[in-house]
Amino acid sequence: MLNTQIIKTDGISIDYNDLNMAAKIIREGGLVVFPTETVYGLGGDATNASAAKKIYAAKGRPSDNPLIIHIAKPEDAEKYAFTSEVYYKLAKSFMPGPLTVILPKKDIIPFSVTGGLDSVAVRCPSHPIASKLIEATGVPLAAPSANLSGKPSPTCARHVIEDLCGRVDAIIDGGDSEIGLESTIVKLDGDSLTLLRPGAITADALRCVCASVTIAPAVLEQLREDERPLSPGMKYKHYAPTVPFVLIDGERERVIEFLKSEQKSKKCAILCYHEDMALLDNQNIIDVGNADNLESQAHILFTALRDADSFGVDIIYAHLPPKDGIGLALYNRMIRAAAHTVIKV
């Protein structure tokens, strides 16, 4: 059990001494949780194979699930991966920001970081504290989401403390995450892109930069048991509460009737659209925003799942989201959290 230090910030800047302490921990092979604009990251030295092993151990994460490396500037990717013209086109449009690009790795990045793959996932976060920490450390940070493997990703320090206090050396409290869903992940193939994990940067936004963007089948479907994950979040059950989470697909009126019936017969929680709140019993309900505000739903999803889990219910229900725009990212996270369990009504 580690004596985890909690470092308080104002969400934008960090005390110079605290920053240097956190950077020193990472350089010496330790683990520091830090805020990003997407979710909180569990950071270790991406050039240190033993640090990567500590990350997997702290999370309880399968070792074939690759880690993303975080860099301070897009051009820093040159030190750790083989870049291309398309990479720099994407960097010009979306970096720093919530985009991860998979590139052929250089030898400086150990296979323990990449899950044994010859490629490495590279991201340049826009959060000012994340950027300052990477610069101060002087190495890229291997950083998956800072939660126990399989649980909803953390969007505030409270979530991190619940999962990882005693498992990491320090946690930097940077307030609430701006986006609330992990980064978009793409793999380059010449001038074409394959979207492996949707996020705030949508497929349509990517098509403004690259004409050919293919959505990987694993975004919407389960990966085969013998299929190797090319990026985080592809293979295993992810983002899940401890009780069963079920998505309801159908016309809104039929969904409401189903949920009313379930409230009478089961001890359930509901992630509910704002405009439907008055139609249901006001018990174990979480308002996720208006039905057409997918950004709001994305921002609150992981917190809503954790909060619903705390109600002591037997099952959690939510609407099956659409697949347009950022809705594709929302659908991807929710279908995995539900282990692809959908009831049609």
C-alpha positions in Angstrom: 0.0 0.0 0.0 1.5 3.3 -1.1 1.1 6.6 0.8 -0.7 8.5 -2.0 -0.1 12.3 -2.0 -3.1 14.4 -3.1 -1.9 17.6 -4.9 -4.5 20.3 -5.0 -4.6 22.8 -7.9 -7.0 25.5 -9.2 -7.6 23.3 -12.3 -5.4 25.4 -14.6 -2.1 26.0 -12.9 0.0 24.0 -10.4 2.4 25.1 -7.7 6.0 24.9 -9.0 7.2 22.7 -6.1 4.3 20.3 -6.5 5.0 20.1 -10.3 8.6 19.3 -9.7 7.8 16.7 -7.0 5.3 15.0 -9.4 7.9 15.1 -12.3 10.5 13.6 -10.0 8.2 10.7 -9.0 7.7 9.8 -12.6 11.4 10.1 -13.5 12.2 7.7 -10.7 9.7 5.1 -12.0 6.7 6.0 -9.9 3.1 6.7 -10.9 1.2 10.1 -10.9 -2.4 10.6 -11.8 -3.0 13.9 -13.7 -6.0 15.7 -15.2 -6.5 15.9 -19.0 -9.3 17.5 -21.0 -10.8 14.0 -21.6 -10.5 12.0 -18.4 -7.9 11.6 -15.7 -4.7 9.7 -16.7 -2.6 7.3 -14.7 0.9 8.4 -15.7 4.3 6.7 -15.7 7.5 7.1 -17.8 6.7 5.6 -21.2 10.3 4.8 -21.8 10.6 2.7 -18.6 9.3 -0.9 -19.0 9.0 -1.4 -15.3 6.8 1.8 -14.9 4.5 0.4 -17.5 4.2 -2.8 -15.6 3.3 -0.8 -12.5 0.5 0.9 -14.4 -1.0 -2.4 -15.4 -0.7 -3.7 -11.8 -2.3 -0.5 -10.3 -5.2 -0.7 -12.6 -5.5 -4.5 -12.7 -5.4 -4.1 -16.5 -4.6 -7.0 -19.0 -1.1 -6.6 -20.3 -2.1 -7.0 -24.0 -4.2 -3.8 -23.7 -1.9 -1.1 -25.1 -1.2 2.2 -23.3 -1.3 5.7 -24.9 1.8 7.8 -24.6 1.3 11.6 -23.9 3.7 14.2 -25.3 4.0 17.9 -24.8 4.1 19.0 -28.5 3.0 17.2 -31.6 6.5 17.2 -33.1 7.8 15.3 -30.0 6.3 12.2 -31.6 9.4 12.1 -33.8 11.4 10.8 -30.8 9.2 7.9 -30.1 7.4 6.9 -33.4 7.7 7.1 -37.2 5.5 10.0 -38.3 4.0 10.9 -41.7 2.5 13.7 -43.7 -1.0 12.6 -42.6 0.1 12.6 -39.0 1.1 16.3 -39.3 -2.1 17.1 -41.1 -4.1 15.7 -38.2 -1.8 17.4 -35.7 -2.3 20.8 -37.4 -6.1 20.4 -37.1 -6.6 18.6 -33.8 -3.5 18.9 -31.6 -3.1 19.7 -28.8 -6.5 18.0 -28.1 -8.4 14.8 -27.7 -6.9 12.9 -30.6 -4.7 9.8 -30.4 -2.8 8.6 -33.5 -1.3 5.1 -33.8 2.1 5.1 -35.4 4.9 2.6 -35.9 7.0 2.7 -32.7 10.7 3.4 -32.3 12.8 1.1 -30.0 12.8 3.7 -27.2 9.2 2.7 -26.4 9.2 -0.8 -24.8 6.8 -3.5 -25.8 5.4 -3.5 -22.3 3.8 -0.1 -23.1 2.4 -1.2 -26.5 0.9 -4.5 -25.4 3.5 -6.3 -27.5 2.6 -4.4 -30.7 5.0 -2.7 -33.1 2.9 0.4 -33.0 2.4 3.1 -30.4 -0.6 5.3 -29.6 0.5 9.0 -29.4 -1.5 11.9 -27.9 -0.8 15.5 -27.2 -3.3 16.7 -24.4 -4.5 20.3 -24.3 -5.0 20.5 -20.5 -2.5 23.0 -19.2 -1.5 20.9 -16.1 -1.0 17.8 -18.2 1.2 19.8 -20.7 3.3 21.3 -17.9 3.8 17.9 -16.2 5.0 16.3 -19.4 7.4 19.1 -20.1 8.7 19.1 -16.5 9.2 15.3 -16.5 11.1 15.4 -19.8 9.7 12.0 -21.0 6.5 10.9 -22.6 3.9 9.7 -20.1 2.3 6.3 -20.7 -1.2 7.0 -19.3 -4.4 5.0 -19.5 -7.5 6.3 -17.7 -6.9 6.4 -13.9 -9.5 3.9 -12.8 -9.5 0.2 -11.9 -9.7 -1.8 -15.1 -13.3 -2.1 -16.4 -14.8 0.6 -14.2 -16.1 3.9 -15.5 -13.3 6.3 -16.4 -12.6 9.1 -13.8 -13.7 12.6 -14.7 -12.8 14.1 -11.3 -10.2 13.5 -8.6 -12.9 12.0 -6.3 -13.3 9.1 -8.8 -9.5 8.5 -8.9 -9.2 8.5 -5.1 -12.0 5.9 -4.8 -10.2 3.6 -7.2 -6.5 4.2 -6.9 -5.6 5.8 -3.5 -2.9 3.6 -2.1 -2.0 2.2 -5.5 -0.2 5.3 -6.9 2.3 7.7 -5.6 0.4 11.0 -6.2 -2.9 12.3 -7.6 -3.1 15.8 -9.0 -6.6 17.2 -8.4 -7.4 19.4 -11.5 -11.2 19.6 -11.1 -13.7 18.2 -13.5 -12.7 17.0 -17.0 -13.9 19.2 -19.8 -15.0 16.5 -22.2 -15.7 13.4 -20.1 -15.0 10.8 -22.7 -11.6 9.4 -23.7 -9.8 10.6 -26.8 -10.6 9.6 -30.4 -8.1 7.0 -31.6 -7.2 6.5 -35.3 -4.7 4.3 -37.1 -3.0 5.5 -40.2 -2.7 3.4 -43.4 -1.1 5.6 -46.0 -3.6 8.4 -46.7 -6.5 6.6 -45.1 -7.6 6.5 -41.4 -9.3 3.7 -39.4 -11.3 5.0 -36.5 -10.6 2.6 -33.6 -12.2 4.5 -30.8 -14.6 7.5 -31.3 -14.4 10.6 -29.1 -15.0 14.3 -29.2 -13.3 14.5 -32.6 -15.9 12.9 -34.7 -15.7 10.9 -37.9 -17.1 13.8 -39.9 -14.4 16.1 -38.4 -11.7 13.6 -39.4 -13.1 13.4 -43.0 -12.5 17.2 -43.3 -8.8 16.3 -43.1 -8.6 12.8 -44.6 -11.1 11.9 -47.3 -11.0 8.1 -46.4 -12.1 7.4 -42.9 -13.2 3.8 -42.0 -14.9 3.0 -38.8 -13.5 -0.3 -37.3 -16.1 -3.0 -36.7 -15.0 -3.2 -33.0 -16.4 0.4 -32.4 -19.9 -1.0 -32.5 -19.4 -4.8 -32.1 -17.5 -7.1 -29.8 -14.0 -8.1 -30.7 -13.5 -11.8 -31.2 -11.8 -13.7 -28.3 -8.8 -14.4 -30.5 -8.5 -10.9 -31.9 -5.8 -8.6 -30.6 -6.8 -5.1 -29.5 -5.0 -2.4 -31.5 -6.0 0.4 -29.1 -7.3 0.8 -25.5 -11.0 0.0 -25.0 -11.5 -2.4 -27.9 -11.5 -5.9 -26.4 -12.6 -6.0 -22.8 -15.7 -5.0 -21.0 -15.1 -1.3 -20.2 -16.6 1.6 -18.3 -19.0 -0.7 -16.4 -20.7 -0.2 -13.0 -20.7 -3.2 -10.6 -24.4 -4.0 -11.2 -25.8 -4.9 -14.7 -26.2 -2.0 -17.0 -28.9 -2.4 -19.7 -29.7 -0.2 -22.7 -33.3 0.3 -23.9 -33.9 0.7 -27.7 -37.3 1.9 -29.0 -39.6 4.8 -29.5 -39.4 7.2 -26.5 -43.0 6.5 -25.4 -42.4 2.8 -25.4 -39.1 3.2 -23.5 -40.9 5.3 -20.8 -43.6 2.7 -20.4 -41.0 0.0 -20.0 -39.1 2.0 -17.4 -42.3 2.7 -15.5 -43.0 -1.0 -15.3 -39.4 -1.8 -14.2 -39.6 0.8 -11.4 -42.6 -1.0 -10.0 -41.1 -4.5 -10.2 -37.3 -4.0 -9.7 -34.9 -2.0 -7.6 -33.4 -0.1 -10.5 -31.7 3.2 -11.3 -32.3 5.1 -14.5 -30.1 7.5 -16.5 -32.9 9.7 -17.7 -33.3 12.4 -20.3 -34.2 15.7 -18.7 -37.5 16.1 -20.4 -38.6 12.6 -19.2 -37.8 13.1 -15.5 -41.4 14.1 -14.6 -42.8 11.0 -16.3 -41.1 8.6 -14.0 -41.0 8.0 -10.2 -38.5 10.3 -8.7 -36.3 7.6 -7.2 -32.8 6.6 -8.2 -33.0 8.7 -11.3 -30.1 10.7 -12.7 -30.7 13.6 -15.1 -28.2 13.2 -18.0 -29.5 16.3 -20.0 -31.8 16.9 -22.9 -32.3 14.0 -25.4 -30.7 16.0 -28.2 -27.7 17.3 -26.2 -25.3 14.5 -26.8 -22.3 16.6 -25.6 -24.0 17.0 -22.2 -24.7 13.3 -22.0 -21.1 12.4 -22.9 -19.8 14.8 -20.3 -21.9 13.3 -17.5 -21.9 9.6 -18.5 -19.1 8.2 -16.4 -20.1 10.2 -13.3 -23.7 9.1 -13.8 -22.7 5.4 -13.9 -20.7 5.7 -10.8 -23.4 7.6 -9.0 -26.1 5.1 -10.1 -23.9 2.3 -8.8 -23.8 4.0 -5.3 -27.6 3.8 -5.0 -27.5 0.1 -4.0 -29.8 -1.0 -6.9 -29.8 -4.3 -8.7 -29.8 -3.0 -12.3 -29.2 0.3 -14.2 -31.1 1.4 -17.3 -30.5 4.0 -20.0 -31.7 5.0 -23.4 -29.7 3.5 -26.3 -28.0 6.6 -27.8 -27.9 7.5 -31.6 -24.7 7.0 -33.5 -24.4 10.4 -35.2 -21.5 12.8 -34.4 -20.3 12.5 -30.8 -23.3 10.1 -30.3 -21.0 7.4 -31.9 -18.6 7.9 -29.0 -21.4 7.8 -26.5 -22.9 4.7 -28.1 -19.4 3.0 -28.0 -18.9 3.6 -24.3 -22.4 2.7 -23.3 -22.6 -0.5 -25.4 -19.3 -1.7 -23.7 -20.5 -0.7 -20.3 -23.6 -2.7 -20.9 -21.6 -5.7 -22.3 -23.7 -5.2 -25.4 -26.9 -5.9 -23.5 -29.8 -4.2 -25.3 -33.5 -4.6 -24.8 -35.8 -3.6 -27.7 -39.3 -2.4 -26.8 
